[in-house]
Amino acid sequence: METFKNKIAESLAKKTNIDFNILSEVIEVPTNEEFGDFSFPCFQLSKILKIAPTIVAKSIAEDLEIKGIEKIEAIGPYINFFIDKKNLANVVIKNILKKGDKYGSSLVGIGKTVVIDFSSVNIAKPFHIGHLKSTAIGNSLYKIYSFLGYQCVGVNHVGDWGTQFGKLIVAFKKWGDDKKKYSVKDLVSLYVKFHKEAEKDEGLNEEARGVFKKLEANEIEYVSLWRMFRELSLKEFKRVYKLLNIKFDSWNGESFYNDKVGDVVAMLEEKKMLEKSRGAYIVDLEKFNMPPCIVKRSDGASLYATRDLAAIFYRKKEYNFYKTLYVVGNAQQLHFKQIFKVVELMGFGWADDLIHVDFGTVSLQEGAMSTRKGIVVYLEDVLNESIIKVNEILKNKGLTSTEQNSLAKKIGIGAVIFSALFVGRQSDSTFLWEKVLNFEGDSSPYAQYTYVRIRSLIKKVNKNINNNINYSLLCHENELSLLKLLSEFPNVITEAASRYEPSVVARYVIELAKYFNKFYHNCPVINLENEDLQNARVSLCVATSIVIKSGLNLLGVDCPEKM
Ligand code: ARG
């Protein structure tokens, strides 16, 4: 991709024979413009070459020429690069207008498949606010990787198997009502009741284990109850995905692997990796400072880990993936480390292509949730509340009620998604309505609003931007910094993909909106006598609107045209 950073890294690579990616990571954007638009510190190179950094800087900078870079100078251990500002607008805007919503996309991923295991909700359990991050991050990575040419497979690895179904069936048979139409909330209440009762009556847990065993053995009555729980849950969950506008390519959940775990156990046995421990079968991981990975319980039942192992081999065969991303909270770090290690020990080099994209928690002001205690905040409720709040804000703005409703949905849903993406994925965050729906803050409504404002000002000026634009007129400080930022969009996407970090895109979009608003504040567009300058500014507006919309789309946030 032709960005300034890439061009610099390329020419440095040519000159030093060092890998492009290594060099590219070292290039910085100096905080002080005096030191150029990009800067390359030579400390690392100096270590590799065993030459003083100042000398390295000097000898590399000497007769280095890069298209679009006007000045290259060695200052101490740094090489500073100055973009040719007269040509900046010409290069950047033309490129964006030519590529349109494809600007920033690439073909690096062509022929490679990325499996993205995300959202992965649990049957008969709440689809709660804790699932927001996995759902939003996974969906955004799906879009980002697709934008880079990869074939993506979005998998909802539904939690539809395990001992909890024994508990639920016991509860249903004891306290349930055959004639009633059940919702997930009802099932959750049954589950909560089971735990309360089991505190008093030890025997209940025993009973549940027995029932689960019979379920695994396909006992027809239990299978049909299980199926009923599964269907009603999925029906409700799909309502939430519809609100979020998220689709999956596969719904193969844990139960799908029930008949495939045997092969995994057999493979492990053949490789002499299984050990018997207190009746259970385990893979010992002590050498790697991890507790053992249990693959078969003493009663013969499979476990979460076994089903995940089966899923890995199934997916390798089915998709021959280049990478599989598991977008799952950091509470499961150990689980993934264990199963990836097992695959590695089995001798499969591609174990390195399994990646746990972990993330921190989202908490609420009200405090922690607990399914067992029945303290739960449903994601669907949060989304609907957001729509209601936005509807309230949009009242009396002269919109028809259909317009207002559809707008409230785009803004309300987008804001909740965006809030999960703005913070770096590994940090914990708190969900605060004042932040999520702050139209002037680091929120998607702010970006959407900026986009709509740009579109409407373009309409007001009503200019047909043609080919004869004098781009060199765009030389105001705010124009130049906006242009520079626009030129970085392709790098931003690559970085987000390589770090599995949609927040890079989210932060960029906000920064872009801020830069635009600064430009618009200081550089008039509508009331402008100089028509040539107006033309050039309108084209800058168009380019900015394209990139804001693209950025929001990659986050899974819809962009309205009117607001
Ligand atoms: N259902 C699991 C949970 O809610 C997440 C599943 C993640 N994916 C996986 N392949 N283990 O904790």
Residues whose N, C-alpha, C, O or C-beta is under 5 A from the ligand:
A	BS01	LIG	D117 S120 V121 N122 H157 G159 D308 V328
